[in-house]
Amino acid sequence: MTIQKKEKRIKRRTAFKQRIEKTVVNTTKKKQRRPSKKLVANLQSLVDALPEIDDRKDGGAESERFKSIASKPGVQKRKARLEVMEKTIFGRHLASMADLLSFARSELEKDVQPDDYDALCEAARKVRDLCHALQLTIIVLQPFANFERWPKKALDRAKGWIRIMQAAGIDMLQVGSADSDGISSSRDEVVADLRTLADLLAAQHFRLAYENWCWSRHAPSWHDVWAIVQAVDRPNVGLCLDTFQTAGSEWGDPTTATGLRSHPDGRAGLDAAFRQSLAELSASIPAHKIFFLQISDAYKPPAPFSPDPDPRSGLRPLARWSRDYRPMPDQAGGGGSGSGGYLPVLAVTKAVLNTGFRGWFSVEVFDGGPDGTGKECDDIVAFAKHHRTLLDRLMDECVEE
């Protein structure tokens, strides 16, 4: 390694460290993007295959000494994750608690527990600084599950998550409709619990995005969560809508040979009923009450799932389907030959846009392949760019129709 190469490497290292350590947010006016091109993505769960990156190209002791911009393991990998989003116009980021927990364990080099909020807040501040350096914003922390009807335990957890939101600079919490066994399905009790959470968040000027999970015990459909949000009646409470959860609660079914829900009038009746439901969504939900939209398709499993919980994971059929069988649609209407997805993603997306919604889209995929056993991702940059292209295609088809 020549002296000139050493000097260049040192300069690069110093420049990046200054960006990370800088405490004042860059106030330069950012380039504006068209509203139709907004995109949110959580790439943390997609980049486990991303190799550690360092500067060792020349080999030998000298290259080992000047191997990276920071000495702690994983710094280059985290930088690469964020730069993927920057390069592919992922201007906003979703924070997953599972990913933050993993980050905290790696960064702090200890076994951080889910309720170790001091350590999680320390890690959240580091994530915030990394994002600020690359002019990225984290818009939501997710998923806050099983809050309803778990008052004491859930409230303690909510207060810890709010601390994390403060540390990371996040102002929205995504809450999924509870799916635990044995909880009360009383609508009044659910509403009372969510009001308590909404008021805790409002004290910090935070919002609550309530999402229907299609396997939920009390609110599996958009109709259910919208009725609950209306009853909660708090200005900081709105919806997180999801193409998979919407179609999965009314149209698709992984326990049938066709992959469809049964209907007295067959496929024609099912499609007509779903079109009517989407028309009601467009007509009844004000755009400002939709905080963001998540996009994903679903594979039809090779063989129908048993209606009983999976013996390995313990998950009920719809929850298992959600966790392992959700690609990005390779054609906007679903059923693309590349992805194998078959849900009516285009119809759901159009219905949401017909409310007047022009907010953030989130790419939320859990793509275990058509058989749900897992897929390799060897090139995360290509993966991210491909998913950006798919989202643009979806938007184009919404406009064309």
HELIX and SHEET records of a PDB file:
HELIX    1   1 ILE A    3  GLU A   21  1                                  19    
HELIX    2   2 PRO A   35  LYS A   37  5                                   3    
HELIX    3   3 GLN A   44  LEU A   46  5                                   3    
HELIX    4   4 GLY A   60  ARG A   65  1                                   6    
HELIX    5   5 VAL A   75  LYS A   87  1                                  13    
HELIX    6   6 MET A   97  LEU A  108  1                                  12    
HELIX    7   7 TYR A  117  ALA A  133  1                                  17    
HELIX    8   8 PRO A  151  ALA A  168  1                                  18    
HELIX    9   9 ARG A  187  ALA A  202  1                                  16    
HELIX   10  10 TRP A  222  VAL A  232  1                                  11    
HELIX   11  11 THR A  243  GLU A  250  1                                   8    
HELIX   12  12 GLY A  266  SER A  284  1                                  19    
HELIX   13  13 ALA A  287  LYS A  289  5                                   3    
HELIX   14  14 PRO A  317  ASP A  324  1                                   8    
HELIX   15  15 VAL A  345  LEU A  353  1                                   9    
HELIX   16  16 ILE A  380  GLU A  400  1                                  21    
SHEET    1   A 9 VAL A  40  ALA A  41  0                                        
SHEET    2   A 9 ARG A  92  SER A  96  1                                        
SHEET    3   A 9 THR A 137  PHE A 144  1                                        
SHEET    4   A 9 MET A 172  GLY A 176  1                                        
SHEET    5   A 9 ARG A 207  GLU A 211  1                                        
SHEET    6   A 9 VAL A 237  ASP A 242  1                                        
SHEET    7   A 9 ILE A 290  ILE A 295  1                                        
SHEET    8   A 9 TRP A 360  VAL A 363  1                                        
SHEET    9   A 9 VAL A  40  ALA A  41  1                                        
SHEET    1   B 2 TYR A 325  ARG A 326  0                                        
SHEET    2   B 2 PHE A 366  ASP A 367 -1                                        
END                                                                             
